[in-house]
Amino acid sequence: MEDTIALDMHLLRDYAAPLASALGVPGELVATADAWGSGFVDELDYSLEASNALQFTSDIAGSDLESVVFAPKVIEHPTPHPTPTPTPNPNPNPNPNPNPNLTR
């Protein structure tokens, strides 16, 4: 997977960013592509993601966010490494539309 991300970022960085700059698109596109690539690769470190999920859950415990925001549950036993596992949202629509005649 890292090789695929690296190829995608190479194409964005070395071909799409210069083309976009030549067409007048504002911004530092090469640096943006580098940051995206680094972030995508970091997302593949499931042990770090599990640690972040546990820390996030701990950080919001007792706050107003606790009832409306959550991180994936970390299941530590199925594998030798803690892994964040997506779970169904216990409250999929915390702010339901009060007017059924309105659509979103």
Backbone as CSV, one residue per row, in Angstrom:
resi,resn,N_x,N_y,N_z,CA_x,CA_y,CA_z,C_x,C_y,C_z
1,MET,0.827,-1.187,0.000,0.000,0.000,0.000,0.876,1.258,0.000
2,GLU,1.969,1.215,0.759,2.852,2.387,0.816,3.422,2.701,-0.565
3,ASP,3.703,1.658,-1.361,4.231,1.880,-2.710,3.202,2.585,-3.595
4,THR,1.938,2.198,-3.447,0.872,2.831,-4.228,0.732,4.298,-3.851
5,ILE,0.757,4.575,-2.541,0.673,5.964,-2.077,1.879,6.748,-2.581
6,ALA,3.051,6.143,-2.512,4.267,6.828,-2.975,4.158,7.166,-4.462
7,LEU,3.655,6.241,-5.268,3.499,6.509,-6.700,2.486,7.635,-6.924
8,ASP,1.361,7.570,-6.231,0.348,8.622,-6.367,0.918,9.990,-5.996
9,MET,1.651,10.054,-4.896,2.224,11.326,-4.463,3.307,11.799,-5.431
10,HIS,4.055,10.858,-6.000,5.059,11.214,-7.007,4.375,11.876,-8.205
11,LEU,3.280,11.276,-8.661,2.562,11.845,-9.805,1.998,13.227,-9.475
12,LEU,1.420,13.364,-8.287,0.895,14.674,-7.879,2.010,15.697,-7.746
13,ARG,3.077,15.289,-7.073,4.166,16.209,-6.764,4.930,16.642,-8.002
14,ASP,5.285,15.678,-8.844,6.200,15.967,-9.953,5.512,16.299,-11.273
15,TYR,4.215,16.003,-11.374,3.529,16.286,-12.636,2.325,17.207,-12.460
16,ALA,1.422,16.848,-11.555,0.202,17.645,-11.397,0.485,19.007,-10.772
17,ALA,1.357,19.065,-9.764,1.639,20.346,-9.102,2.277,21.352,-10.058
18,PRO,3.303,20.965,-10.830,3.857,21.937,-11.780,2.846,22.365,-12.848
19,LEU,2.014,21.430,-13.297,0.992,21.770,-14.286,-0.015,22.759,-13.688
20,ALA,-0.445,22.493,-12.474,-1.392,23.402,-11.813,-0.775,24.781,-11.622
21,SER,0.497,24.827,-11.233,1.176,26.118,-11.077,1.257,26.859,-12.404
22,ALA,1.552,26.124,-13.474,1.631,26.740,-14.801,0.286,27.297,-15.233
23,LEU,-0.791,26.686,-14.749,-2.137,27.155,-15.081,-2.626,28.251,-14.138
24,GLY,-1.782,28.619,-13.157,-2.119,29.728,-12.267,-2.836,29.332,-10.986
25,VAL,-2.852,28.062,-10.658,-3.483,27.641,-9.407,-2.607,28.121,-8.254
26,PRO,-3.166,28.884,-7.305,-2.346,29.425,-6.207,-2.002,28.356,-5.182
27,GLY,-0.944,28.600,-4.441,-0.573,27.722,-3.338,0.726,26.987,-3.590
28,GLU,1.244,26.420,-2.523,2.484,25.652,-2.587,2.096,24.181,-2.761
29,LEU,1.863,23.780,-4.006,1.279,22.478,-4.280,2.230,21.316,-4.029
30,VAL,3.516,21.506,-4.259,4.475,20.431,-3.994,4.518,20.136,-2.494
31,ALA,4.575,21.169,-1.681,4.592,20.970,-0.225,3.282,20.344,0.244
32,THR,2.166,20.738,-0.355,0.877,20.151,0.000,0.859,18.664,-0.333
33,ALA,1.351,18.305,-1.514,1.410,16.887,-1.897,2.306,16.108,-0.938
34,ASP,3.435,16.690,-0.550,4.330,16.025,0.403,3.633,15.791,1.745
35,ALA,2.903,16.791,2.228,2.197,16.661,3.508,1.098,15.609,3.414
36,TRP,0.355,15.617,2.315,-0.686,14.600,2.118,-0.080,13.210,2.120
37,GLY,0.998,13.036,1.373,1.640,11.727,1.287,2.097,11.232,2.644
38,SER,2.706,12.105,3.409,3.167,11.740,4.746,1.982,11.332,5.618
39,GLY,0.904,12.097,5.540,-0.294,11.784,6.323,-0.922,10.470,5.924
40,PHE,-0.977,10.197,4.619,-1.557,8.934,4.159,-0.741,7.748,4.655
41,VAL,0.575,7.844,4.577,1.437,6.752,5.038,1.298,6.582,6.556
42,ASP,1.228,7.689,7.287,1.064,7.606,8.743,-0.225,6.883,9.122
43,GLU,-1.276,7.039,8.308,-2.551,6.374,8.584,-2.426,4.853,8.514
44,LEU,-1.387,4.349,7.881,-1.198,2.907,7.763,-0.556,2.299,9.008
45,ASP,-0.085,3.131,9.922,0.507,2.648,11.170,-0.632,2.416,12.162
46,TYR,-1.179,1.193,12.145,-2.372,0.913,12.933,-2.111,0.951,14.434
47,SER,-0.899,0.633,14.844,-0.588,0.730,16.271,-0.642,2.181,16.725
48,LEU,-0.099,3.087,15.910,-0.160,4.512,16.235,-1.602,5.007,16.194
49,GLU,-2.370,4.554,15.208,-3.774,4.957,15.118,-4.554,4.471,16.335
50,ALA,-4.279,3.247,16.790,-4.955,2.729,17.988,-4.594,3.570,19.205
51,SER,-3.317,3.898,19.319,-2.867,4.734,20.436,-3.542,6.103,20.392
52,ASN,-3.631,6.684,19.203,-4.294,7.988,19.050,-5.773,7.904,19.407
53,ALA,-6.427,6.814,19.010,-7.855,6.651,19.320,-8.064,6.564,20.826
54,LEU,-7.217,5.794,21.498,-7.325,5.682,22.958,-7.071,7.032,23.636
55,GLN,-6.074,7.771,23.154,-5.762,9.078,23.734,-6.907,10.062,23.501
56,PHE,-7.463,10.062,22.284,-8.572,10.956,21.965,-9.767,10.666,22.873
57,THR,-10.093,9.386,23.030,-11.217,8.997,23.883,-10.984,9.455,25.315
58,SER,-9.766,9.299,25.777,-9.417,9.748,27.128,-9.525,11.271,27.241
59,ASP,-9.063,11.975,26.225,-9.066,13.445,26.256,-10.472,14.041,26.296
60,ILE,-11.443,13.394,25.618,-12.793,13.975,25.591,-13.692,13.423,26.691
61,ALA,-13.199,12.447,27.450,-14.005,11.873,28.532,-14.412,12.976,29.508
62,GLY,-15.703,13.020,29.807,-16.211,14.007,30.752,-16.498,15.367,30.144
63,SER,-16.208,15.537,28.854,-16.478,16.831,28.211,-17.822,16.773,27.481
64,ASP,-18.260,17.930,26.977,-19.502,17.985,26.207,-19.404,17.164,24.923
65,LEU,-18.188,16.953,24.434,-18.004,16.202,23.193,-18.213,14.701,23.369
66,GLU,-18.082,14.218,24.585,-18.122,12.772,24.826,-19.377,12.107,24.269
67,SER,-20.509,12.797,24.303,-21.761,12.187,23.849,-21.985,12.317,22.348
68,VAL,-21.169,13.100,21.649,-21.414,13.305,20.219,-20.234,12.969,19.319
69,VAL,-19.050,12.792,19.883,-17.857,12.498,19.096,-17.188,11.268,19.697
70,PHE,-16.718,10.377,18.822,-16.027,9.211,19.345,-14.993,8.736,18.342
71,ALA,-14.039,7.985,18.829,-13.028,7.353,17.995,-13.389,5.876,17.870
72,PRO,-12.869,5.201,16.841,-13.142,3.765,16.733,-12.673,3.023,17.981
73,LYS,-13.430,2.019,18.348,-13.064,1.197,19.503,-11.787,0.422,19.172
74,VAL,-10.890,0.356,20.113,-9.653,-0.396,19.927,-9.845,-1.784,20.526
75,ILE,-9.671,-2.796,19.697,-9.775,-4.182,20.144,-8.356,-4.720,20.239
76,GLU,-7.938,-5.036,21.447,-6.533,-5.391,21.658,-6.256,-6.887,21.591
77,HIS,-7.251,-7.752,21.612,-6.984,-9.180,21.725,-6.914,-9.963,20.414
78,PRO,-7.632,-9.630,19.341,-7.599,-10.476,18.142,-6.230,-10.545,17.450
79,THR,-5.407,-9.545,17.615,-4.103,-9.528,16.975,-3.054,-9.220,18.039
80,PRO,-1.788,-9.471,17.724,-0.762,-9.128,18.705,-0.571,-7.625,18.889
81,HIS,-1.187,-6.826,18.010,-1.052,-5.372,18.076,-2.429,-4.743,18.238
82,PRO,-2.565,-3.699,19.063,-3.866,-3.026,19.165,-4.252,-2.412,17.824
83,THR,-5.497,-2.586,17.435,-5.956,-2.125,16.127,-7.280,-1.399,16.280
84,PRO,-7.397,-0.174,15.724,-8.705,0.496,15.776,-9.671,-0.226,14.853
85,THR,-10.853,-0.502,15.323,-11.846,-1.226,14.538,-13.101,-0.379,14.459
86,PRO,-13.516,-0.005,13.239,-14.733,0.796,13.125,-15.929,0.055,13.712
87,THR,-16.744,0.770,14.440,-17.951,0.212,15.018,-19.116,1.094,14.592
88,PRO,-20.319,0.534,14.558,-21.467,1.364,14.166,-21.628,2.559,15.102
89,ASN,-22.022,3.669,14.530,-22.267,4.868,15.320,-23.469,4.607,16.218
90,PRO,-23.286,4.700,17.538,-24.408,4.429,18.442,-25.513,5.476,18.337
91,ASN,-25.201,6.615,17.778,-26.177,7.694,17.642,-25.977,8.324,16.266
92,PRO,-26.470,7.678,15.201,-26.145,8.140,13.857,-26.655,9.537,13.511
93,ASN,-27.684,10.008,14.193,-28.203,11.334,13.892,-28.472,12.062,15.205
94,PRO,-27.399,12.607,15.837,-27.599,13.234,17.154,-28.448,14.496,17.100
95,ASN,-28.571,15.117,15.938,-29.366,16.332,15.795,-30.408,16.130,14.694
96,PRO,-31.444,15.339,14.953,-32.418,15.081,13.909,-33.125,16.365,13.497
97,ASN,-33.538,16.397,12.254,-34.236,17.551,11.714,-35.569,17.698,12.440
98,PRO,-35.790,18.820,13.138,-37.024,18.983,13.896,-38.253,19.164,13.003
99,ASN,-38.056,19.551,11.760,-39.160,19.784,10.848,-39.144,18.717,9.766
100,PRO,-40.038,17.732,9.805,-40.004,16.642,8.820,-40.289,17.106,7.390
101,ASN,-40.818,18.340,7.213,-41.087,18.852,5.864,-39.849,19.389,5.181
102,LEU,-38.762,19.566,5.932,-37.513,20.064,5.372,-36.611,18.897,5.019
103,THR,-35.922,19.011,3.899,-34.964,17.977,3.541,-33.582,18.533,3.692
104,ARG,-32.628,17.687,3.836,-31.242,18.119,4.001,-30.520,18.025,2.700
